[in-house]
Amino acid sequence: MLMDLIQRGEVPPMMLAMPSDGLWGDGSGYLRHLTANYAKWIVEEVPSIATFVSPTTEHAPRFICGLSMGGYGALRLGALHADEFDGISAHSSITDYSQMEGFVEEPLDAFELKQGETTSALEAIISNRNRLPPLRFDCGTEDSLIAINRALHEDLEKENVKHAYAEFPGAHTWEYWHEHLADSLRFFAGILEK
């Protein structure tokens, strides 16, 4: 898909790093656990590895994007580390750590989170609103997470936090994400054009 978008001139050439979330159980949520810092893995270590693989990326624009639990990670980490990213995009996201219960087999207390960890995407976004890079997110209208995505959108509107939100037909499926990942890439391309 990326190559097609590049060939059609819809997005500039770019490098994508698509890491796992630390391979902890069914998903770490990119949160800092007492025994491992999965946020550091995404925010610091993956970019360092990308720069090692391609040194020309060291000062290149950096974006964060994800889907489902990864969308939560993108929203939360993108806001908490706003100075590290030039744009944030998410698809079909949970919006708080407590919502992981429906997506992982491990009980939530097994996560052993570091005390004081911000686990709400909304809280992370609002507390960093003055330094937030451009932000977008979307969700399928048949997705079980549509209500919480609508709530996040409404809360951000009430708080006057600039963002883009969209709904499209579809469910919590790879088919939906395959189609709408292109929306994130076009969003990032638009940021690069400015």
N, C-alpha and C positions, 0 to 999 in steps of 0.2 A: 504494500500500500504506500509506504513512504516513497519508494522509488517512483511509483506512478505519479504521486503528487509533485515530486521534484521535476520529473520529466514534463509534466503539464505546466510547470511554472507556478504552481499554487503555493509551494513552500520552497525556501532556499535549501541547499544541501545542509544537512545537519547530522550529528552523531547522536544516537539514542543509546542510553545505558538503561537496561531493564533488569534491575536486581531483584532477587527474592527479598522477603522481609526478614531474613535472618535464620530461616529454617527452624524456628521454634514452634513445635506443635503444628497446629493448623494455621498459625499466623501470629506474629508477635504484636501486630498493631503498630509497629514502628515506635513503640513506647520504650522508655528506659525501665528495664526490670532491675531488680537488685543485683542480679548476677550477669547482666549483659545490657549494653547500651545500643539498642537497635536504631534509635534516632541518629546517633553518631555514625552508624554504618551507612545510612542513607545520605546524611547531610555532609559528612566529611570524607569517609573512606571511599565510597563509590566515585565521587568526583576526583579524588586523588588517583584512583586506579585508571579512570578515563584519561586523565592527564598523562599518566605514565604510558598508556597505550598510544595516545596521540598528543604529544606535547603542545601542538598548536591550539588545543582546547583550553589551556590554562586560564586565559583571560577571555574566553568566549562567553557569550550570554548563556545563562543556565536557567532551565525551567524545571518544574516538578509537576508530575502528572500521575494519576493512578485511578484504579477502578475498585469499587467495593471497599474492602479493608484498605487497599492501596490508595483509594480516593480519599479516605479518612486520613491516611498518612500524609498525602499530598496537601490537603487543606490545612491540617494541624501543623505539620512541619514547615510548610511553606510560609505560614503566618508566624510561627515562633522564630524562624530563621529568615525573616523577610529580606534581610540585607544580602543573603546568599543567592536569592533567586530573582529572575527578571519577570516571571509569570507563574501562575498556579492554575492548574486545571484538574477537574475531577469528574468522574462518571459513576453514577449509581452508588453513592457513598453512604456508609454509615457516618454518623456525625459525632458520636461519643463512644468512648470505650465500653460503656455498659451495653451497647447494642451488639457487641461482638458475640454475646452469648448465643445468638442464633446462627453464628457462622463458624464457631470452633467447638471442638469436643471437650477441650480442657475447661474446667471451672474457672471463672474469672479470678478467684483468689489464688489460683496457681500462677498467675502472672507476676505476683510479688512485685508490684510497682514501687518505684522509688517514691518516698514521701514527698508530697508537694507537686507531683507531676500534673501538668495541665492536661486533662483528658478530653476536654470538649473542644471541638473544632470552632464552634461559635465563640467560646471564651478566648481561644488563641487568636482568632481573627480580630475580635473587638479590641483586645488588649494591645494589638499591634497595628491598629487601623491607620495610624499616621505614617507608617513606613511600609505599608502593604504594597506589593507589586500588583499589577493587573490580575484579576481573579475571575474565573468562570467555573461553572459546574452545571451538570445536566443529569436528568434521570428519565427512565422510561415510564410511561404512564401506566403500564401494567406491572411495574416493579413493586415488590413488597416494601421497598424503601421510599416510595414516592412521597408519603406523608412527611417523613422526617426531612427530606430534601426541600419540600415546599416550606416546611417550618423554618429551616435554616434560611432560605431565601427571604421569607417574610420578616424574620428577626433581623437580618442584615438590612433590609429596607427600613425597618423601624429605627435602626441605629444609624441610618444614612451612610452605610458602608458601601462604597462603589463596588459593583460586581455585575457579572452577566449570568443569568440563569435561563436554562431552556429545558423544555420537556418535549420528548419525542415518543412516538408509538414504540413499544417494546417492553421487554421484561429484563430480569436480572440474568442475562445470557451473554455468551461469547458473541453471538450474532449481533446483538445490540452494540456491544463494545467495539467490535471490528468495524462496524459502520461509523460509529461516532468518535473514534480515536482521531479520525481525520479532522473533526471539528477542533480538537485540541491543537493539532499541528497547524491548522490555519490560524487559530487564535495566536499561537506563538509567532507565526510568520508575520502577523499584523503588528505585533509588538516590535519585531525587528525592523519593520518598515518605518516606524516612527522615529 
